């Protein structure tokens, strides 16, 4: 191999490495000071209801659902959430055409949805319940959420524990979908789409929101 070819191959490898590294870098979705990077589902700026308070995105009053400006398909999302007493909210992902799997945000003790495992905190709303690793912090304290979407695999984490995992290509997914209100919705959960924070009429706080894109090859 001549020197010129060796140099070209080395530079090519370096470029590939840099692209891979950049794809796996964490991106801050909330700077703790502004709502930059977020918008209403109709694409308009967030003008009311959602405010920045003590380093949190806080749904203080009615303002509608908000979504990230960027779209994501294969990713790892981390954030912290706190719900008001009896409150209900949610984090949807791969959100497109008004639909996306939902990581339920809820006061399990005081909200009626907490009585149903399919609609309780950290469940995939109306699709899959959490396993026995679920440990929820009391109302007024922050919970740590982590959502991993990689190809057909989806994971919900709560306070450091994997509480739910499913595969959109599996029979279990098909059966759960057929029993849900998402029956017949083509492409549901397959992405890409936006990150969605739900205005369900209750006060909720989100903070330390970050995301990184992951490739099919990454572990």
PyMOL commands that set and color helices and strands:
alter all, ss='L'
color gray80, all
select helices_A, chain A and resi 3-23+112-115+117-119+171-179
alter helices_A, ss='H'
color red, helices_A
select strands_A, chain A and resi 27-28+38-40+50-53+56-59+66-72+75-83+88-96+99-106+143-150+153-158+161-167+193-197+204-213
alter strands_A, ss='S'
color yellow, strands_A
deselect
rebuild
show_as cartoon
